[in-house]
Amino acid sequence: MVPCWLIAAEKPLLGGDGLSMWGYGVLTHLAKQSAANQLALATLRSGTTSRD
């Protein structure tokens, strides 16, 4: 789990580049481990396939 203070500190930086926290999380995950498809990536990231 990422500490709330870290998320708050990173949000302005990500917003400047047009990258959402979800997108940042996906890119971070892909830098560590590949995923076969979007469904596999969504499941690995959060255990759910919904972005809601």
N, C-alpha and C positions, 0 to 999 in steps of 0.2 A: 504494500500500500504506500502510495506517495503522500508525504506530509502535505497538508493544506497550505502551509507557508511556502513550500517549494512551488506548488501549482500557481499560487498567487504571484510569486516572483517571476515565473516564466511566461505567464499570460501576455503581458505587454510586449515581450520579445517576439512571441509567436504571432500575435496580431499584426505586428509590423510587417511580417512576411506573408500574411494572409493564411497562416496555418492554424487549424483548430487544435485543441488539446487532443481530440480523438485522432486526428491526422498525425500529430506528433507521437502519440502512443503507438500507432500503427508503424510508423517509420522506425521508431526505436525497437519495436519487436522484430521487424524485418532485418534490421542491422545485426540482430543476434541470431535469428533463426528464420528460415524461409517458410512459406506457407504454400500449399498446393493451389489454393484458390481463395476467393474472398470469404466464402463460407467457413473454410478451415481457419482463416485468419481471425474472423469474428469470434469463432468458438474458442480459439486459443487465448485471445485477448480478454474476453469477459465471461465466457461460459454461455453466452447468449448470441443469437444472430441478429438482434435488434439494436439499432443505434438510439432508440428512444430512451 
